[in-house]
């Protein structure tokens, strides 16, 4: 999964600045959370995030983004 997501950032000229993964327990299920801090050129950000969302969905995952 991370390899495919990394390719998306590269395709849109983005750079991963930091990456943090953790596992959380929520009642009877395990949640795996990956936080990626990235720099994406502003003119490509919306297309990059849309492609990331499609890639994650294709892998059965969810993605959320926050602009800082």
N, C-alpha and C positions, 0 to 999 in steps of 0.2 A: 504494500500500500504506500509506504513512504517513498519508494522509488518512483511510482507513478505520479504522486503529488509533486515530488521534486522536479520531475520532467515538466510539469505544467508551469511551475515558477520559471524554469529556464526558458521555456517557449515564449513567455511574456516578458522576459528581461528582468524578472524578479530575483532577489537574493534572500535566502534564508539566513537570518541573523542568529536566531537561537531556536532550539527545539527541546521540548520537555515532555516526557510521557509519564503517566502514572496510572495505576489501577485503583479503582474505588469499588467498594461493595455497597450495593443499594438493595436492601432486602434480600431477595433470592437470586440476584443477578450481579454479574461483575461488569463494571463499566471501565473501558479503556479510554483515557483522555490524552490527546496529544495537543500540546500548545505550540504553535509555530509563530514566531515573530519574524516578519518578512518585510522587505522593502520592495514595493512594486511601483514602477513608474505610474504616476497619477493618470495619464492618458490611457493606460492599459489595465488599470485596476479592476474596473467593473467586468471586463471580458475575462480577465484572469480568475476572478472570484466565481463567475458563472461557470467557467470550465472546471474549476476545483469542485464546485458543488455537484456538477454532472459526474465527474470522476468518482467522487466519494459515494454518490448514490449508486453508481454502477458497481461499486464494491460493497454495497449494503451498509454504508456508513452515513453519518450526518456531519455537516460542517456548519459552523457559524463563524462570522467574521466581525471584527470590530476595528474601525479606523482610529488610529491614534494621532 
